């Protein structure tokens, strides 16, 4: 762990020993108990020989950790060392890994906090006066680590596959469009397409009860504005402006919007002025 300035008590970076290339993340949020379960597989490129893996994780309990190298070595039940000050976890490997590929698999649990960062809960009053909850994310600048273990610095860019397991009646959104949805036992498992290469702070997902209004740009980009039930008409103006804005930028820069959809979600509690879904 090395400091980026003269005072190592203020900030510290991860050692540049490995580079994450792809995350496959499954999360199961519980809007009743404000918790979530998670499972992820991270494909890593080892750039310098190492006998440990250090990454970011905060307010998350990792119950299982295993690793497999491209040379065929497999290790399960790796010892887990937490550092709450630097919000990191270190996994000690039984032997040094040379340059090559490593697949890291983790199982974990976390909390849907009320701090408006990480994977957090937000409340609102429904039309019948009852209090309802939704869960959304705010990962900028370094809060993805509250949702899933990761290399949570902008330097580390990767692709992401996200799967959300939610109650059947809820809407689940992420950066990319849905590629499959399976329903059973009151739950639905929603899998999304692979993202472009990007930093962890750009990953996003939202789970809750939503209505939406929609349109399409001239280039075929699906536009939607989501709101809590009963208020979708309030999204019409935002939908019109967002659609026109993407069309204008396409023409001005001569570069088409690269993704098939653009979602805007009205969140009751949000610490940033705006957050963009890719």
JODATA-V142027 format. One record per residue. N is the residue number from 1. RES is the residue in one small letter. PSI is psi as a letter, one per 30 degrees, with the letter a starting at -180 (NA if undefined). OMEGA is omega in whole degrees, 0 to 359 (NA if undefined). D_CENTER is the distance of its C-alpha to the mean C-alpha in Angstrom with 2 decimals. Layout:
N:RES:PSI:OMEGA:D_CENTER, N:RES:PSI:OMEGA:D_CENTER
This chain:
1:x:k:184:24.60, 2:x:k:181:26.08, 3:x:l:178:26.34, 4:x:f:177:25.80, 5:x:a:185:28.72, 6:x:f:183:31.87, 7:x:j:184:30.44, 8:x:f:178:28.21, 9:x:f:184:27.72, 10:x:e:184:25.61, 11:x:k:179:22.96, 12:x:k:180:22.37, 13:x:l:174:20.50, 14:x:k:175:19.55, 15:x:k:184:22.40, 16:x:i:182:22.05, 17:x:e:179:22.96, 18:x:l:176:20.19, 19:x:k:175:17.69, 20:x:k:179:14.52, 21:x:e:181:14.99, 22:x:k:174:12.60, 23:x:k:170:9.80, 24:x:j:191:10.36, 25:x:k:172:8.11, 26:x:k:179:9.80, 27:x:k:180:9.32, 28:x:i:181:12.46, 29:x:k:178:12.57, 30:x:j:183:16.18, 31:x:f:175:17.17, 32:x:e:182:20.64, 33:x:f:178:20.18, 34:x:h:176:16.95, 35:x:l:171:15.39, 36:x:l:173:12.90, 37:x:k:182:13.45, 38:x:l:174:11.32, 39:x:k:179:12.41, 40:x:l:173:11.28, 41:x:k:182:13.47, 42:x:k:176:13.27, 43:x:k:186:16.05, 44:x:k:170:17.66, 45:x:j:177:20.63, 46:x:j:183:23.07, 47:x:f:174:24.82, 48:x:k:180:27.11, 49:x:k:183:28.65, 50:x:l:174:27.05, 51:x:g:175:27.58, 52:x:l:174:24.38, 53:x:k:179:20.62, 54:x:k:182:19.08, 55:x:l:182:15.43, 56:x:k:174:13.51, 57:x:k:182:12.90, 58:x:k:180:14.01, 59:x:h:178:15.18, 60:x:k:176:14.09, 61:x:j:179:16.93, 62:x:j:183:16.88, 63:x:f:180:19.59, 64:x:k:177:19.87, 65:x:k:178:19.47, 66:x:l:182:21.17, 67:x:l:179:21.61, 68:x:k:181:23.56, 69:x:l:178:25.15, 70:x:f:178:26.34, 71:x:f:176:29.82, 72:x:f:177:29.49, 73:x:k:179:29.14, 74:x:k:179:27.04, 75:x:k:177:26.35, 76:x:l:180:25.11, 77:x:h:179:24.98, 78:x:k:177:24.26, 79:x:k:186:25.13, 80:x:k:179:22.31, 81:x:j:180:23.08, 82:x:k:173:21.15, 83:x:j:185:21.71, 84:x:f:180:20.74, 85:x:e:183:22.25, 86:x:g:178:20.08, 87:x:h:181:17.02, 88:x:l:173:17.37, 89:x:k:176:18.21, 90:x:k:174:20.94, 91:x:k:179:21.89, 92:x:k:180:25.54, 93:x:k:181:26.54, 94:x:f:180:30.06, 95:x:l:181:31.03, 96:x:k:178:30.17, 97:x:k:178:28.07, 98:x:a:178:29.44, 99:x:k:183:27.71, 100:x:a:183:25.96, 101:x:k:175:22.92, 102:x:k:174:21.31, 103:x:j:181:18.94, 104:x:k:180:17.23, 105:x:k:183:16.44, 106:x:k:171:15.14, 107:x:k:189:15.44, 108:x:l:174:14.42, 109:x:l:180:14.47, 110:x:a:184:13.29, 111:x:k:170:14.32, 112:x:j:188:13.23, 113:x:l:178:14.98, 114:x:h:185:17.06, 115:x:g:180:16.53, 116:x:g:169:14.48, 117:x:l:189:11.76, 118:x:b:174:8.79, 119:x:j:192:8.20, 120:x:l:180:11.74, 121:x:l:178:14.59, 122:x:k:184:16.87, 123:x:l:177:20.39, 124:x:l:177:22.90, 125:x:k:176:26.38, 126:x:l:182:26.93, 127:x:f:180:30.11, 128:x:g:177:31.98, 129:x:f:180:31.24, 130:x:l:179:28.96, 131:x:k:180:25.83, 132:x:l:181:22.62, 133:x:l:170:19.01, 134:x:l:178:15.64, 135:x:k:180:12.13, 136:x:l:183:9.74, 137:x:k:168:7.31, 138:x:j:186:8.93, 139:x:f:180:7.56, 140:x:k:5:10.72, 141:x:f:183:12.47, 142:x:h:182:11.53, 143:x:g:174:9.55, 144:x:f:182:6.26, 145:x:f:176:9.10, 146:x:f:183:9.65, 147:x:e:178:6.85, 148:x:k:177:7.33, 149:x:k:186:10.17, 150:x:l:171:9.85, 151:x:j:195:12.14, 152:x:h:173:10.87, 153:x:k:182:13.55, 154:x:f:178:13.84, 155:x:e:186:16.45, 156:x:j:181:14.22, 157:x:k:183:12.93, 158:x:l:170:11.96, 159:x:l:185:11.16, 160:x:k:166:8.35, 161:x:k:182:9.44, 162:x:k:172:7.50, 163:x:k:178:10.03, 164:x:k:176:10.41, 165:x:j:189:13.78, 166:x:l:174:15.23, 167:x:k:189:18.78, 168:x:e:185:20.70, 169:x:f:185:21.55, 170:x:l:172:18.10, 171:x:k:178:16.19, 172:x:k:183:12.60, 173:x:l:172:10.87, 174:x:a:185:8.07, 175:x:e:187:8.74, 176:x:l:179:11.42, 177:x:l:180:14.35, 178:x:k:176:15.13, 179:x:f:174:17.02, 180:x:l:178:18.14, 181:x:k:180:18.53, 182:x:k:184:20.63, 183:x:k:177:22.24, 184:x:k:178:24.14, 185:x:h:177:25.20, 186:x:g:180:23.78, 187:x:l:170:20.20, 188:x:k:180:18.46, 189:x:j:186:16.04, 190:x:k:179:14.15, 191:x:k:184:13.06, 192:x:l:179:11.79, 193:x:l:180:13.21, 194:x:k:180:12.28, 195:x:l:166:10.88, 196:x:l:174:13.29, 197:x:k:184:13.29, 198:x:l:178:11.21, 199:x:l:183:10.07, 200:x:e:185:6.88, 201:x:f:179:7.52, 202:x:f:176:7.38, 203:x:k:182:3.94, 204:x:k:170:4.63, 205:x:l:181:6.22, 206:x:k:179:9.68, 207:x:k:178:12.26, 208:x:a:175:15.92, 209:x:k:184:19.32, 210:x:k:163:19.59, 211:x:l:178:22.32, 212:x:l:168:22.03, 213:x:l:186:24.37, 214:x:l:174:24.02, 215:x:a:180:25.80, 216:x:k:177:25.70, 217:x:l:178:26.44, 218:x:f:179:29.54, 219:x:g:176:27.52, 220:x:g:177:25.87, 221:x:k:178:22.38, 222:x:k:181:21.40, 223:x:k:175:20.90, 224:x:k:170:19.95, 225:x:j:182:19.95, 226:x:k:176:18.74, 227:x:l:177:20.47, 228:x:l:185:21.43, 229:x:k:177:24.36, 230:x:f:184:27.63, 231:x:g:185:26.46, 232:x:f:180:25.39, 233:x:f:179:28.55, 234:x:f:179:27.32, 235:x:f:184:24.71, 236:x:e:182:27.44, 237:x:e:178:28.15, 238:x:e:179:24.56, 239:x:e:180:24.33, 240:x:e:182:27.59, 241:x:e:181:26.72, 242:x:e:179:23.29, 243:x:e:179:25.03, 244:x:e:182:27.87, 245:x:e:179:25.75, 246:x:e:178:23.97, 247:x:e:180:27.42, 248:x:e:180:28.97, 249:x:e:177:26.52, 250:x:e:183:26.99, 251:x:e:185:30.70, 252:x:e:183:30.80, 253:x:f:183:28.83, 254:x:g:180:29.98, 255:x:k:180:26.51, 256:x:k:171:24.94, 257:x:k:194:21.43, 258:x:f:186:19.77, 259:x:l:185:17.49, 260:x:f:183:18.88, 261:x:l:173:17.41, 262:x:j:180:16.52, 263:x:k:171:15.41, 264:x:k:184:16.33, 265:x:k:177:15.66, 266:x:j:182:18.04, 267:x:k:182:16.55, 268:x:e:180:19.45, 269:x:j:182:18.07, 270:x:k:188:16.16, 271:x:f:181:16.88, 272:x:l:179:16.53, 273:x:e:180:19.00, 274:x:l:176:16.66, 275:x:k:186:13.11, 276:x:k:168:12.96, 277:x:k:178:11.03, 278:x:NA:NA:12.00
